[in-house]
Structures are given as structure tokens and as C-alpha cells.
Amino acid sequence: MNISELESQRLTQAKISFTTRHVDFQAIATLLTEDIKPECGDLLLARVDQTGQHERLELCDGRKAIMFPGDEVIICYGNRYAPDQFEAEIPEDLSPCHLAAAGGIAAKVLSQHAKMKPPTAITPIGLLGDKQGKRINLADWALPPTSYIGQRPYTIAVVGTSMNSGKTTTAANLIRGLVNSGMKVGAAKVTGTGAGGDIWLMCDAGASLVLDFTCAGFPSTYRATLQQVQGILDLLTNHLAAEGVDVIVLEVADGLYQEETSALVSSLAFRNTVDGVLFATGSALGAAAGVEWLQRYQLPVLAISGLVTASPLAAREAQKATALPIFDIQMLREQAIDLLQRVKAAKVVLPSPRPFSDLVLTKQLSTT
């Protein structure tokens, strides 16, 4: 490994990505090159070779800056799981790779959705290090562990069938409805890939504090262990509770069959943290399967929401299949307090959905 001094001017001229927003850039002093294996969360300076699917880089303040070939960017290594975009993994060395997510994830793309353009090609110039030549990692600026002592806020989680099923929209409108009812709401996205869109939306909805897994030192949670993901859940909810919020709204990324989501949502730690669940889906079939899956792990499903509510007929099918209320955007804004009252009264009933014998659930899920 070669360690060289990094000119401060070069650092300030680079475009700095959203995922690195918690890092104190005054700590960066060196560039680490040659024989070195990158790890999840390592910061790097990279050159944009050719733009592809991602023509813009989301900066720390949320602005999406256009990238030009030859631009130098500061991003971090991480894995990515996005069925609608890319599957990507951290490479073994500093060889050319890709910008796998606009929030600033460097990885080698393994597969992509048919509608995606080729990924943006980048060449790592080197890892970023401190004055002693120690690599800079997101984990160095993670929130400190904290133990909250006191009555825990009521916590409602939003999970769904897949990416783009309406989870963030559901979470944001639930937040808005609770805020409109006079509640102080905290929010967190506990899994996913680092990006600002979901966080900004929850902030705009009125959440007093919004955290995500990058606050825990993870650029993404794909290929994180169950222990790590549970640690993220615990850390973020403890910090939100310490802020004195009345309610916490959690979003869990992707769908129930995604590995980290499956492991977390089926765990005892999740069940002990969450008081109620909203399930976002695009179809009645997805609603029936998802509710059955969640009830298998004794999770109190409050209602169905998401894209299925865009169609009155599909919503009617989902209600019939699950025997659960359907909450569209307007209902979330106007009747969120009713969902919270059901949680407070501990009168959440777990109705048995209609028979779903033709569904074969073959994925083996770990529980703790």
C-alpha cells in the first residue's frame, strides 16, 4: 500500500456524495493506493470515466449535481440490492468499477434491470486516509451507542412486497397525519441503500428528526449481518426516543423476501420494538401473501396501503383477501391518529386472511 499526501484543494474541488455527509473532511489528509482491499464504508476519491444510468451525483445537501467525464468524486464502497436497478458488490481491489447508486455507492455491478442504462463507469484514484494513513470509513462517524431509559415511544413500521411498492409514500403520509394530530414524530429508514430522497420526504412530511442506516455508519445494508441490522434498529430508535418524540415511524426497505429484510422483520428484536405494521403492496395477491407472512411472526398488521390504493377495485380485493382496512394517502393524513389509538389501546386484532393455499413460501428465514 502506498500512502501519499492529498492536497486540500483537490479535496475541495471534488463533488462530495450524500452518503458521506456525516464525515468530518478536515480529518482527511492522505490518499491510499496500490495493493489495498476496500471494505464496506471506506471513502474513496474516484474519477468519472463515462456517465450511464446515473448522470447526477446526490450531494450532501441533496442537490443532484451533473457529472462530467473527468470529474473527481468522493463516494464510498458499498453493496447494492435493487431489483428495479442494480445488483452490485464491493470489488476486491481498486480496479475500475461503477457508481451503483446516485447517493454515492462505489461497487461492481453484477446484474441490472432491463430498463436500466449501463452503470456509470468510474476509476478509483485511492482510498481516503487520515494523517496517519488510516483509511477513513463511515463507521468512524456513526452515532454513538445510547441506552434510552424511559417510556418508549409507540413505534409503527412500514414494510412492503418489494422496492417501489409505496412504502416511503405510506410512511410520509402517516407522519403527516400524526403531525397534524399534534404528535411529535421521529422517523428512521433502517435498511436500504444510501440516498436522500426518502429522508427528505419524511422531513417534508413534518418529522422532527429523521435518521437512517448511514447515521449508524453503513452506506447500505445489503450483505450486513442480522446482528448488524438489529444494531442499526436499536441505535436509531434509541436516539429517536431520546429526542422525546411521541411516535416513531420506521421504514424497512425492499420486500419481505429480500434477505436482510426477511431476517430483521422475522426477528424477536423487531417484534419487541414494533407496536404495529402497515403493509404496502401493489396488488391484492401481494397483500394476502404479505399479511400471512407477517402474521406468522406474530406481527400486528394494522392496515394495507401502498400502490394498491390507487385502484378502488384492487383495494377492494385486498380488503376482502386480508380482512384488514385499506388506508390510502388521504386516510393516512386524516385518520392516522385512529391507527395510533388502536395501538395504544392494544386492541389490534390479527384477523385470519382468506385461504392462500396456492402460495408456496420456500425461502428459509432465520429468527432470533
Summary of the structure (lengths in Angstrom):
residues: 368
radius of gyration: 21.2
end to end distance: 40.4
largest distance: 65.5
contacts: 1324
relative contact order: 0.13
helix: 32%
strand: 27%
